[in-house]
Amino acid sequence: MIYFDNAATSYPKPRGVYNAIIRAMNDAGGNPGRSGHSLSIAAAGIVYDCRCELAEFFGCSVPENVIFTYNATYALNIAIKGLLNRGDHVLISNFEHNSVLRPVAAMESRGVTYDVFDASGTTEQTIASIKSFVKRSTAAVICAHVSNVCGLELPIAAIGEYCASRRIKFIVDGAQSAGIKPINIEKCHIDALCIPCHKGLYGIAGCGAVIFSARFKEGEMPFAPVIEGGSGVNSLELAMPALPPERYEAGTLCVPAIAAALAGLREVKRVGIDTIAEHESNLKNKLSELLGELSCVNVYMPGCGGGVLAFNVRGKPSSDIAGALDERDICVRSGFHCSPLAHKRLGTGKDGAVRVSFSMYNNEAEVRTFFTALQEIVK
């Protein structure tokens, strides 16, 4: 099987990830922070180590500001619904996933308004588009670091610098870049970075995080918990704990998934994100070159880098192409990829597009096999 659907979730995982899950189940099967016995303490140790290493990896000096969630969507909902207030105006890009678009749109019922800026041009053009929409009530800019449809990378350092100059909050969706592109929360002036751990960090489903800037000091988090419940702290109190991370981590954490995230992160650090990014980009460039030989194929923004490529075969629905590839044991994704704004900007049409997305475990031989299969399909 050839797996080219890594933008949805990476597969396979590093061997160390599978081993970490087994160890967590066997040796750390207690509930972290809920008991004083050895299994609970071991589970808490895994959670703490992962929290610290994620903070360091993403440039946050306060590990307690790493809040574990189920996934990046949950993390984005916490950041968006927590940091925005009635009367706020928000800007999002025209490449946003529904995990940004839908929560922001839902906030309209709470008196929040939003506009969509164009991120398809140069850095200067992107900043100019943002500036054209900014008003006195603009409270936040929310954007993906990398598009999940075509791999376009948004200039988060420049956007963050502009936001900081205007005292505008900056929330970044790192779903397609965490573990592949360097992200430094403080240097990029990011207030909240939202990530999954099952994609470029090579963990498993069930673990994500929202990482708040160190500018939010202990006891000064700017919003109430989104979810209340057990935390293992001050059980006799009606209110959630005042301090993060427990303030925002109600209920039992998925320790096996956190253990997997920690092992995946360590493998990414061992290989090196620059090495991973270059490898994925080279595979995309090779596939773009091969697809250019087929006059019936349209590739969307092939030169924007990254490890994600979207294309269509003229006259054939994307689902038909993906289905035919699946019959040949090649996994891709068709449709709109939960990103209607990006597809509208790219002009993919009523059937969306076929998406190919790479990981560090793919290779050029697989790309050539894919191209041969596609040639047979489009004959």
C-alpha positions as CSV (number, residue, x, y, z in Angstrom):
1,M,0.0,0.0,0.0
2,I,1.1,3.6,-0.7
3,Y,-0.2,6.1,1.8
4,F,-0.4,9.6,0.5
5,D,-3.0,11.0,3.0
6,N,-0.7,12.4,5.7
7,A,-2.4,15.7,5.8
8,A,-5.3,13.9,7.4
9,T,-3.2,11.8,9.7
10,S,0.4,10.5,9.3
11,Y,0.9,6.8,8.6
12,P,2.9,4.8,9.5
13,K,4.2,6.0,12.8
14,P,7.7,5.6,14.1
15,R,8.4,2.3,15.8
16,G,9.1,4.2,19.0
17,V,5.5,5.5,19.0
18,Y,4.0,2.0,19.1
19,N,6.4,1.0,21.8
20,A,5.6,4.1,23.9
21,I,1.9,3.3,23.8
22,I,2.5,-0.2,25.0
23,R,4.7,1.0,27.8
24,A,2.1,3.6,28.8
25,M,-0.6,0.9,29.0
26,N,1.6,-1.5,30.9
27,D,3.6,0.7,33.2
28,A,1.6,3.9,33.5
29,G,-2.0,2.8,33.5
30,G,-3.1,5.0,36.3
31,N,-5.0,8.3,36.0
32,P,-2.6,11.2,36.1
33,G,-3.0,13.7,38.9
34,R,-5.8,11.7,40.5
35,S,-4.0,9.3,42.8
36,G,-0.8,8.9,44.7
37,H,0.1,5.3,43.7
38,S,2.9,4.4,41.3
39,L,0.8,3.9,38.2
40,S,-0.8,7.3,38.6
41,I,2.6,9.0,39.3
42,A,4.1,7.3,36.2
43,A,1.2,8.6,34.0
44,A,1.7,12.1,35.4
45,G,5.4,11.9,34.6
46,I,4.6,11.1,30.9
47,V,2.2,14.0,30.8
48,Y,4.7,16.4,32.4
49,D,7.6,15.3,30.1
50,C,5.5,15.8,27.0
51,R,4.2,19.2,28.2
52,C,7.8,20.4,28.8
53,E,9.1,19.1,25.5
54,L,6.3,20.6,23.5
55,A,6.8,24.0,25.2
56,E,10.5,23.9,24.4
57,F,10.0,22.7,20.8
58,F,7.6,25.6,20.0
59,G,9.4,28.3,21.9
60,C,7.2,28.7,25.0
61,S,9.0,29.2,28.2
62,V,6.0,28.3,30.4
63,P,5.3,24.6,30.2
64,E,2.1,25.1,32.2
65,N,0.7,27.0,29.2
66,V,0.6,23.8,27.2
67,I,-3.0,22.7,27.4
68,F,-3.7,19.2,26.2
69,T,-6.8,18.7,24.1
70,Y,-8.3,15.9,21.9
71,N,-7.1,17.4,18.7
72,A,-6.3,20.7,16.9
73,T,-10.0,21.5,16.3
74,Y,-10.7,21.3,20.0
75,A,-7.6,23.5,20.7
76,L,-8.8,26.1,18.2
77,N,-12.3,26.2,19.8
78,I,-10.7,26.8,23.2
79,A,-8.6,29.7,21.8
80,I,-11.2,31.3,19.7
81,K,-14.1,31.1,22.1
82,G,-11.9,31.9,25.0
83,L,-10.0,34.9,23.6
84,L,-12.9,36.6,21.8
85,N,-15.6,38.8,23.3
86,R,-18.8,40.4,22.2
87,G,-18.1,43.3,19.9
88,D,-14.8,42.0,18.7
89,H,-13.9,41.9,15.0
90,V,-11.7,39.1,13.7
91,L,-9.7,38.4,10.5
92,I,-9.2,35.0,9.0
93,S,-7.5,34.0,5.8
94,N,-9.0,32.6,2.6
95,F,-7.2,29.3,3.2
96,E,-8.8,28.4,6.5
97,H,-10.0,24.9,7.5
98,N,-13.5,24.6,9.0
99,S,-11.8,24.2,12.4
100,V,-11.3,28.0,12.2
101,L,-14.1,29.1,9.9
102,R,-16.9,27.3,11.8
103,P,-16.1,28.4,15.3
104,V,-15.6,32.0,14.1
105,A,-18.9,32.0,12.2
106,A,-20.6,30.5,15.3
107,M,-19.3,33.5,17.3
108,E,-21.5,35.8,15.2
109,S,-24.4,34.8,17.5
110,R,-22.3,36.2,20.3
111,G,-21.7,39.6,18.7
112,V,-18.4,38.8,17.0
113,T,-17.9,39.8,13.3
114,Y,-15.2,38.7,10.9
115,D,-13.7,39.4,7.5
116,V,-11.6,37.2,5.2
117,F,-8.2,38.4,4.0
118,D,-6.3,37.2,0.9
119,A,-3.2,35.1,1.7
120,S,-2.4,33.9,-1.8
121,G,0.1,36.6,-2.7
122,T,3.5,37.8,-1.4
123,T,4.2,38.5,2.2
124,E,3.7,42.2,1.5
125,Q,0.4,41.6,-0.3
126,T,-0.8,39.4,2.5
127,I,0.0,42.1,5.1
128,A,-1.6,44.8,2.9
129,S,-4.8,42.7,2.7
130,I,-4.9,42.3,6.5
131,K,-4.4,46.1,6.9
132,S,-7.2,46.8,4.6
133,F,-9.7,45.1,6.9
134,V,-8.4,46.2,10.3
135,K,-10.7,48.4,12.3
136,R,-10.8,49.7,15.8
137,S,-12.7,46.7,17.0
138,T,-10.3,44.2,15.4
139,A,-9.2,41.9,18.3
140,A,-7.6,38.9,16.6
141,V,-6.1,37.5,13.4
142,I,-6.6,33.7,13.1
143,C,-4.8,31.8,10.3
144,A,-3.4,28.5,9.3
145,H,0.4,28.3,9.1
146,V,0.2,26.0,6.1
147,S,-2.9,25.2,3.9
148,N,-4.1,21.6,4.1
149,V,-5.3,21.8,0.5
150,C,-2.3,23.0,-1.5
151,G,0.6,23.5,1.0
152,L,0.7,27.3,0.8
153,E,2.7,28.6,3.7
154,L,1.4,31.8,5.3
155,P,4.0,34.4,6.6
156,I,3.2,34.0,10.3
157,A,6.3,35.8,11.4
158,A,5.3,39.0,9.5
159,I,1.7,38.6,10.5
160,G,2.6,38.2,14.1
161,E,4.9,41.2,14.0
162,Y,2.1,43.4,12.6
163,C,-0.4,42.1,15.1
164,A,1.9,42.8,18.0
165,S,2.4,46.4,16.7
166,R,-1.4,46.9,16.8
167,R,-2.0,44.9,20.0
168,I,-4.1,42.4,18.1
169,K,-4.2,38.8,19.3
170,F,-2.7,36.2,16.9
171,I,-4.0,32.7,16.9
172,V,-2.2,30.1,14.6
173,D,-3.5,26.8,13.3
174,G,-0.5,24.6,13.1
175,A,-2.3,21.5,12.0
176,Q,-0.2,21.1,8.8
177,S,3.1,22.6,10.0
178,A,3.7,21.3,13.5
179,G,6.7,19.0,13.2
180,I,7.5,20.1,9.7
181,K,8.0,23.9,9.8
182,P,9.8,25.7,12.5
183,I,7.4,27.6,14.8
184,N,8.5,29.9,17.7
185,I,5.6,31.3,19.6
186,E,7.5,34.2,21.1
187,K,9.5,35.2,18.1
188,C,6.3,35.1,15.9
189,H,4.3,36.9,18.5
190,I,1.7,34.1,18.6
191,D,-0.8,34.3,21.5
192,A,-2.2,30.8,21.0
193,L,-0.7,28.0,18.8
194,C,-3.1,25.1,18.1
195,I,-1.7,21.8,17.1
196,P,-2.6,18.1,16.6
197,C,-0.1,15.4,17.6
198,H,-1.2,12.8,15.1
199,K,0.1,14.5,11.9
200,G,3.5,16.0,11.5
201,L,4.4,15.0,15.1
202,Y,3.7,11.4,14.3
203,G,1.6,10.6,17.4
204,I,-1.8,9.0,17.3
205,A,-5.3,10.4,17.2
206,G,-6.7,11.6,20.6
207,C,-4.1,14.2,21.5
208,G,-3.6,17.8,20.5
209,A,-2.7,21.0,22.3
210,V,-3.2,24.7,22.5
211,I,0.0,26.5,23.6
212,F,-0.5,29.9,25.0
213,S,2.2,32.5,24.9
214,A,4.3,33.1,28.0
215,R,2.8,36.6,28.0
216,F,-0.2,34.9,29.7
217,K,1.4,34.5,33.1
218,E,0.2,32.0,35.8
219,G,-3.0,33.2,37.3
220,E,-3.5,35.8,34.5
221,M,-5.1,33.6,31.8
222,P,-7.6,35.9,30.2
223,F,-10.7,33.7,30.0
224,A,-12.8,31.2,31.9
225,P,-12.6,27.5,31.2
226,V,-14.6,26.2,28.2
227,I,-15.2,22.9,29.9
228,E,-15.6,22.3,33.7
229,G,-15.2,19.1,35.6
230,G,-12.8,17.0,37.6
231,S,-9.2,18.1,37.7
232,G,-7.7,16.4,40.7
233,V,-7.1,19.8,42.3
234,N,-9.3,21.4,45.0
235,S,-12.1,18.9,44.7
236,L,-14.2,20.6,47.3
237,E,-14.3,23.9,45.3
238,L,-17.1,24.6,42.9
239,A,-14.9,26.5,40.5
240,M,-12.1,25.1,38.3
241,P,-8.5,25.7,39.5
242,A,-7.2,29.2,38.9
243,L,-4.0,28.1,37.3
244,P,-3.2,26.4,34.0
245,P,-2.9,23.7,32.9
246,E,-5.5,22.2,35.2
247,R,-7.8,25.2,34.7
248,Y,-8.4,24.0,31.1
249,E,-7.9,20.3,31.3
250,A,-11.2,19.0,32.8
251,G,-11.5,15.2,32.9
252,T,-9.0,12.4,32.3
253,L,-6.3,12.9,29.7
254,C,-5.5,10.3,27.1
255,V,-2.1,9.2,28.5
256,P,-1.4,6.6,25.7
257,A,-1.9,9.3,23.1
258,I,0.3,11.8,25.1
259,A,3.0,9.1,25.3
260,A,2.7,8.6,21.6
261,A,3.0,12.4,21.0
262,L,6.1,12.5,23.2
263,A,7.7,9.6,21.3
264,G,6.8,11.1,17.9
265,L,8.1,14.5,18.9
266,R,11.4,12.9,19.9
267,E,11.7,11.2,16.6
268,V,11.0,14.4,14.7
269,K,13.7,16.1,16.7
270,R,16.1,13.2,16.0
271,V,15.5,13.4,12.2
272,G,15.2,17.2,12.1
273,I,12.4,19.3,10.9
274,D,14.5,20.9,8.1
275,T,15.3,17.4,6.8
276,I,11.6,16.4,6.9
277,A,10.4,19.6,5.2
278,E,13.0,19.3,2.4
279,H,12.2,15.6,1.9
280,E,8.4,16.3,1.6
281,S,9.0,19.3,-0.6
282,N,11.2,17.3,-3.0
283,L,8.5,14.7,-3.3
284,K,5.9,17.3,-4.1
285,N,8.1,19.0,-6.7
286,K,8.8,15.6,-8.3
287,L,5.1,14.8,-8.5
288,S,4.3,18.3,-9.9
289,E,6.9,17.8,-12.6
290,L,5.5,14.4,-13.6
291,L,1.9,15.6,-13.5
292,G,3.0,18.4,-15.9
293,E,3.4,15.8,-18.5
294,L,-0.4,15.1,-18.5
295,S,-2.3,17.8,-20.4
296,C,-5.6,16.7,-18.8
297,V,-4.3,17.4,-15.2
298,N,-4.6,20.7,-13.5
299,V,-2.3,21.2,-10.4
300,Y,-3.3,24.0,-8.0
301,M,-0.5,26.3,-6.9
302,P,2.2,23.7,-7.6
303,G,5.1,26.1,-6.8
304,C,4.1,27.0,-3.2
305,G,6.2,24.4,-1.6
306,G,5.3,22.1,1.3
307,G,4.3,18.5,1.1
308,V,0.7,18.8,0.0
309,L,-0.5,18.9,-3.6
310,A,-4.0,19.2,-5.0
311,F,-5.0,18.4,-8.6
312,N,-7.9,17.5,-10.8
313,V,-8.3,15.5,-14.0
314,R,-10.5,17.4,-16.4
315,G,-13.9,15.8,-16.9
316,K,-13.5,13.4,-14.0
317,P,-14.8,14.0,-10.4
318,S,-12.1,13.9,-7.8
319,S,-13.9,11.1,-6.0
320,D,-13.7,8.9,-9.1
321,I,-9.9,9.4,-9.3
322,A,-9.4,8.7,-5.6
323,G,-11.5,5.6,-5.9
324,A,-9.6,4.3,-8.9
325,L,-6.3,4.9,-7.0
326,D,-7.7,3.1,-3.9
327,E,-8.4,0.1,-6.1
328,R,-4.6,0.1,-6.8
329,D,-3.8,0.4,-3.1
330,I,-2.9,4.1,-3.2
331,C,-4.5,6.2,-0.5
332,V,-5.3,9.9,-1.2
333,R,-8.2,12.1,-0.3
334,S,-10.8,13.7,-2.6
335,G,-13.4,16.4,-2.1
336,F,-13.2,19.7,-0.2
337,H,-10.9,18.7,2.7
338,C,-13.0,20.7,5.2
339,S,-11.6,23.8,3.6
340,P,-14.3,25.5,1.4
341,L,-12.5,28.9,1.5
342,A,-9.3,27.4,0.0
343,H,-11.2,25.5,-2.7
344,K,-13.1,28.7,-3.6
345,R,-9.9,30.6,-3.9
346,L,-8.2,27.9,-6.0
347,G,-11.3,27.4,-8.2
348,T,-11.3,23.6,-7.9
349,G,-15.0,23.4,-9.0
350,K,-18.0,21.5,-7.8
351,D,-16.2,18.3,-7.0
352,G,-13.3,19.7,-5.0
353,A,-9.9,18.1,-5.8
354,V,-7.7,15.1,-5.3
355,R,-5.1,15.7,-2.5
356,V,-1.8,14.0,-2.2
357,S,0.1,14.6,1.0
358,F,3.5,13.2,2.0
359,S,5.4,12.3,5.2
360,M,9.0,11.5,6.0
361,Y,8.3,7.8,5.2
362,N,7.3,8.3,1.6
363,N,9.8,8.1,-1.2
364,E,10.3,8.9,-4.9
365,A,9.6,5.3,-6.0
366,E,6.1,5.7,-4.6
367,V,5.7,8.9,-6.4
368,R,6.6,7.2,-9.7
369,T,4.2,4.3,-9.0
370,F,1.5,6.8,-8.3
371,F,2.1,8.6,-11.6
372,T,2.1,5.3,-13.5
373,A,-1.3,4.4,-11.9
374,L,-2.7,7.8,-12.7
375,Q,-1.6,7.5,-16.3
376,E,-3.6,4.2,-16.6
377,I,-6.7,5.8,-15.0
378,V,-6.8,8.8,-17.3
379,K,-6.2,6.9,-20.5
